[in-house]
């Protein structure tokens, strides 16, 4: 039968003749001739053929259905019977797993991964291994400060990527013999944590933090995150775990603030900040997203009735009346409500339209305020709009600069809660900002001052945490002067190159950093306002403030400010930006600022900082700036920026889309219904949950399959090739679970070949008695070892995993393990058998070590089952030596020779497949030279073993030895493979196929001959190209000859 696919459906066409089809269908009773068209007509015959074919299909389907149902039932019962009971971990916590029982029938990641992490930790394998003198080992030092995850309850797949990459490098360097330290910790994540906690609090109780009071602020737990990191296999030194708000780190934050203030780097100023009404705090520019609008857009605003929508993406023009005149001046704005805070109108000094208005005033139509008309060549573009610009210095970044230049009034019209204050006028006082937007436009229309509203493509600033629209407002805050710090931070080794370019560009244009946050969760500013009795003081002025590492130190400094007067100290209510404490991470986790503290000398600076490119400036730049300032050293030698994980469609991970993935769900697997249930654990609103469920159903219609940690880690590393984004496909992760299964089953089978009497040699060095295929696999192992080391050193994780994958799958499993089967049979000579076993052991031992940094669990499980070499007491694969290039394992001649054997093998497989041969395959291998014939003859057992269904293979040195009825295919210009197909194929079809292939081969041959026939060929074409062309020509000539031979053979068989 022939299968046809059409629009995703499969149809079956039967090759039955009409007679055969008729015999399987209901007998056809033709109608009387008078009842219709002539049944012998051409159209009637055509219709009849179609009807019969349709009936045949239906009959075949009916006959097939019961058999298929029975087969399906038997298969289901077989699967049910073979299904193992759920795994139960009986290993006591911290004890070594008992592997005395036989290996399981199949790979179960949950069973394989159980108990190993607790044993590693209990044995102290994660701790830095020091030299006898107490210092780092002579092989070197490798230190990674793990980026502290936010204590908001759970890690996502991006954290899994971070752990996979970092732990791969830690394990690799540990196996290279270095002293390694992987330092764990957690970040208090001020805004993120407070936002999450407040949402949960309100969702569960209907209360806010203000209802409970500052001291009752909830603290989230980090136990779940710790468990996730354990499950991901991160080999952290847990004795060094740190938290950004623990006593040691808190002391570092206070020291940092006081030191920078004393050096004039931290200062207090009333400047424009990004204000989030919903969170009631300031944000840095890095915490603000830009929402792109193409024109008029109606949007909901957090904190308003969900049914209310407000107009964005437009520009509104209105007129200001000129004082003592009938004249008006037209201005335009995207935020009409801010006109209540206007304190000037700017025009260009060279604009002749407004020369007569220089120095004059306009009258504010809605509040009692005179508006000066100022000239400014910086902010005004004469060609844009009317050439007149309204200036709101207290609510716009550009206008703020104009206000500073012209000493304008800075009128703040906004309360912290997003309502307007008295400065906006009595009519608008207490009104919410976007209600005021509507009211202002309405008032301007009533006064006849409204001109028009037009679409205006624009970006609007949005809080990355709450989704609220940012308001620029004036706030007295603490600021860090970044320019002098950035000058020292400019030089840093960053990969990939794109991130390095971004780094330099950002530091060149760096702005001062606002570190005040109006939160309760975080480090409170160690700054105190000195309230002097009887004195009028400005809280904005930094001169009225002191800082102190302790209250006593601050009080002592306050005495100088008070000048002998009575005073009281009032600590700043604000807390410090989360990044202000995380910026100290690489050295605060070592105990800074103490003069003598744990591990600073050995473990600082760190070797590597691995993080996402999206927080390069949030975090990395600030660590470098403060590290250089406070310790005199760049805090790490290298920065590696991994990609951003997106879903399979390229969308950013978002809870509301339902595409945020918990790594534990990938490790253990999770049904779709359970995925839906997890949505209710967060802070999503019901409508968002409905949307998220739809997203989950689309992406994971059957839920998330169980993949295991090793497959997840390997997949994440395999995705990491230096790009900016990773579109994560769970099916690819599942594919690597099958790779784990292949490793497991291959090792299980190989262990059967290592009988009870087998004892590994004391060394992996070859004995000199290895066969060709043994030399080849050892050479490939050596290449893989060199490549993986090189790629890991270059941070090319994609290429490193590819090298490991290819060695295991395509070289060890597909070739050597198959080729060694006849070499390890009982009938094989003892010396041959022992050599093959030793080579197999070396490949398994070293192959598992090569995989271990990526796949720690399955490699430990399998390596522990291997026998140890004499005098090798290494307790764990993680402490074994990582394979490196070994000159003793270089077999280049064997590699070239086996390449010919393997090419012959592949050609034979392809040839057999082209004739649909599956059993009793007979190969006749023609080798022109005696050397090639001898080589191929010696490898006949390998060729037969590696070709499924192959009955025999014979090497001949004369074409006359090839029996009639063979089809052939060229390997090289001097080697060809023929296989016997007499009586198995349609001769006419094969002759036609041969002719078609001949036409193509002759055409390609003519092209090469034409190139080589050019007059200046020998003088203008490089020697290597001429040599390649010559080899190609010879191969094509051989191909033509072989095809002609096959065609002629088939033709003779017809006679």
KANOR-V628030 format. One record per run of one state. SS is the DSSP state (@ for helix, = for strand, . for the rest). FROM is the first residue (numbers start at 0). LEN is the number of residues. If there is no record, write none. Layout:
BEGIN
SS&FROM&LEN  SS&FROM&LEN
END
This chain:
BEGIN
.&0&1  =&1&5  .&6&2  =&8&5  .&13&4  @&17&6  .&23&9  @&32&3  .&35&6  @&41&41  .&82&26  @&108&5  .&113&2  @&115&7  .&122&18  =&140&5  .&145&3  =&148&2  .&150&6  @&156&19  .&175&3  =&178&5  .&183&1  =&184&3  .&187&2  @&189&16  .&205&3  @&208&4  .&212&1  @&213&3  .&216&6  @&222&9  .&231&6  @&237&3  .&240&1  =&241&2  .&243&3  @&246&16  .&262&3  =&265&11  .&276&4  =&280&3  .&283&1  @&284&3  =&287&6  .&293&3  =&296&3  .&299&10  =&309&3  .&312&1  =&313&9  .&322&5  =&327&6  .&333&2  @&335&6  .&341&2  =&343&4  .&347&4  @&351&6  .&357&3  =&360&3  .&363&6  =&369&6  .&375&12  =&387&4  .&391&5  @&396&10  .&406&7  =&413&1  .&414&4  =&418&2  .&420&1  @&421&3  .&424&7  =&431&1  @&432&14  .&446&3  =&449&6  .&455&2  =&457&6  .&463&5  =&468&1  .&469&1  =&470&10  .&480&2  @&482&7  .&489&4  =&493&2  .&495&1  @&496&12  .&508&4  =&512&2  .&514&1  =&515&2  .&517&6  =&523&1  .&524&2  =&526&6  .&532&9  @&541&3  =&544&3  .&547&3  @&550&12  .&562&4  =&566&5  .&571&3  =&574&2  .&576&1  @&577&5  .&582&2  @&584&4  .&588&11  @&599&4  .&603&2  =&605&1  .&606&1  =&607&5  @&612&19  .&631&4  =&635&1  .&636&2  =&638&4  .&642&1  =&643&3  .&646&5  =&651&1  .&652&2  @&654&3  .&657&5  @&662&6  .&668&1  =&669&1  .&670&1  @&671&10  .&681&4  @&685&14  .&699&4  =&703&1  .&704&4  @&708&11  .&719&5  =&724&3  .&727&2  @&729&24  .&753&18  @&771&22  .&793&3  @&796&23  .&819&2  @&821&3  .&824&5  @&829&23  .&852&3  @&855&8  .&863&13  @&876&3  .&879&7  @&886&3  .&889&2  @&891&23  .&914&6  =&920&7  .&927&2  @&929&9  .&938&1  @&939&6  .&945&4  =&949&7  .&956&2  @&958&3  .&961&4  =&965&5  .&970&4  =&974&6  .&980&6  @&986&26  .&1012&4  @&1016&4  .&1020&2  @&1022&32  .&1054&1
END
